[in-house]
Amino acid sequence: MSANLMGSLAELASLKQLNKEQLAEIIKDGLYQAISKKLLLESELTIVADFDTNRVCARFNRIVVERDMSLGEISLEEAKDYDPDIELGDKIPVEMTISDFEPKVIRNARKAILERIKALEEDRIMFDYENQKNQIISGKVTKDDYNGYVVDISYADALLPKEEQIEDEFFKVGDIVKAYVVNIRKRKNDVIVILSRTRPEFVKRIFETEIPEINSGEIVVKKIVREPGMRTKVAVQSNDKSIDATAACLGEKGIRIESIRNELNGELVDIVLWDESPEQLIANAIGPDLVEKVYLAERGRFARIIVSETNKNLAIGKKGKNVKLAAKLTDYKLDIYTEEEFEEKISEERRITSHVSDLDGVTSKVAEVLKEHGYTSVQDIYEASIEELTNLEGLGKKTAAKIKESSRYF
């Protein structure tokens, strides 16, 4: 292998962040792989690679035979030129420079060396970016295809898949994009880093960057729920009573939260003050200024929230996103009511669970007639018309009117 070729490999290794010791071992392995195929097991091949002298050579034994058939053999006649006393089966030590080998051997050696350099580079990239997993990195968009955006992140390419992109967000080739490292995958010919801008963890890392009190641990992010491109709720709690967690996250005149929103393509970001009380946490998640009362179910994670008629749409949110995210954040099933709707709902549930016999005017005989026609609960009577009840055989108009009226005020 010529000094020029050694020099070019050294330059390549430097670009791939490999030192000379690593490259020397790679060259030895590559040459051994290519040359050993031409030799016998008894040849005892060794490779020398010296970057100080730019010298590479192969040392091995040639076995003395009657008629040589391979590189690892030498005919007795030729061997006598080296040593007149030599005999069949003896070994002659040989040293050959790489240029002494046939071109095919050199090509195979070069291929093996380049493949090994590439494999080591991929291992290094895997190691480097494994350390950056779950962190935010920046890179330049180099391509936009059906899979997503290809992003140059120095020593590797990264992919921001379509499913990991914020809705309606667009980047041009050359734009700098900031994203969360989800995974590192080794493909057939290279390493690919998978990015995301939709994960809640992406938002958390941005908060840690933009809000010093979170980075220092004075404020803790308890939970994040998100509808990428639409809305995010971040529950925070202060570990220092002197620090207002909500105010710190918003920043003076909202400058901190505005910076975060800009990074999220204008996405709405709600700061929710964490509370150990489920009722208070639910109110905070919906919007403390919107909620009048929270009722928790006796069993199960279910809550009913009372708001004014004016605030109902705000509490539900555009496309139901506010209440949906609040439910995810609190891990409660949430229903929004005005006071009037809530009272009607309670009355309806009472009617559903009450038997017709509980109504004024319903004797055991009337109850039997109603049961025969499928009317068993107070709600059944409430939903029926007087005409429908009057037409029941065995039930007069006066009785029908009385039990209907009774169901309305039950």
C-alpha positions, 0 to 999 in steps of 0.5 A: 500500500503506497504512502499516498494511499496511507495518507489518504486513509489517515485523512479519512480516519481523521474526518471520521474522528479515528486516531492513528492507533485505531486506523493501524488496527483497521488496516491490519485487519483489512489486509489480513482478511484479504491476504489470508485467503491466498495463504495456507494455515501454516503461513503464520501471516502477520501485518505491519502498519507503521504510520511513522514511516508510512510503511505497510507490509505482510510477513508470512511463511511460504511452504516448500513443495514440489510445485507451488500452486498458491502464494503460500507455497514455493517450489523446491527448485526456487527455494534452493536459490535461497538455501541449497540445503532446504527440504520439502516441508520447510518454511521460508519467511517472506516480507512483501509490500502491498504493491507486490500483491495482485490488484484484486487483493489490494482492492479487497483489502481497501474495501475491507478497510473502508467498511471497517472505518464506516462501521467504527464511525457508525458505532461512534455516532450511535454512542454520541447520540445515545448520550443525547437521547431524550434531549433537544438538538438543532440541525439544518433541514437538507431535504423534504420527502414523503417520510419527513424532513431530513436534518443535518446534525453534524456527524449524522442525518436525522429524520423528523417523521411526518407523524412527529411534526406539529400540524400545519408546521412547515420548514424549508431546506436550509431552515434550522429546526429544533427537536427532541431526540426520540431514538437512534437506529442503525440502518443497513448503510448508516445511522439515523437519529429519529426526532420529534416536535410533538412529544410532551417531553419536547415541551418539558425540555423547552421549559427547562431551557426557557425557565431557570427556576425549572432547570434549577429544580425550584419549580417542578413540572408534574405532568404535561398533556398535549394536542400538538399544534392545538394546545398544551397543559403543563402542571407545575408546582413550586418547591419554594414558597417564595416563588409563584410557579405560574408567574415564573413560567409566564415571565414578566409581561408573558415574555417566557411563555410567548417564547415557548409558544413561538417555538411550538408554532403558536400552540396555546400553552396553559400553565396549571398550578398543581394541587393534591386536592382533586377538586382544586386540580380539576378546577385549575386544569379547566381554568380556575376563573371559569369553574364555580364548583366541582363534584366528585363521584363517590366511586370512580374517577369521574367529576362534574364541573359547574360553570356559568352559561357565559363560561361554558364554551371557554371551559369546553374549549375549541373542539373540546380540547380544553376539557379533553386535556384537563381530563388527561391531566387529572386522570378524571372523566369530566363533564361540564354543566351550567347550574341549570343543566346540572340540576336537570341531570340530577333530576333525570338520574333520580327519575331513572333510578326511581320506580313508577310506584314512587309517583303520586297517584300510582297504585299497585294496580296502575303500576302493574298496567304500566309495567305490562306496557314497558313503563317501569321508571319515573323517567319512562313516564316523564318522557311519555306524552299524556296521549300515550299514557291515556291510550294504555288499556286500564289507565284513564285520562285523569290518572294519566294526567296526574302521574305525568304531572307528578313525574315533572316535579319528582 
